[in-house]
């Protein structure tokens, strides 16, 4: 069973929130923020500041809802293996999303 309020789950969520707030405060309103890079590390897509910074919190919320639904409505016969995978997967995926948000903010601040 996932403890959604455990520090290991809340720490990457806090990092994501801090990165988002920092980006909202420090990135200029007129900046075109890079949200996707090609294999050659050249920017392939930019978005306005708000749209660029809100996509990762929305993705994280969707992940948390999916993990909650799997835990709540998942197959009870596979609960032991499922619980371990969910307990590892939630902080891992939240951390990956937080790192992506940090990268978006850092690149936007360097180019601004």
Secondary structure, DSSP 4 states (H G I P E B T S, - for coil): ---TTSHHHHHHHHHHHHHHHHHHHHS-TT-EEEEEE-TTS-EEEEEEHHHHHHHHHHHHHHHHHHHHHHHHHS-GGGHHHHHHHHHHHHHHHHHHHHHHHHHHHHHHHHH-
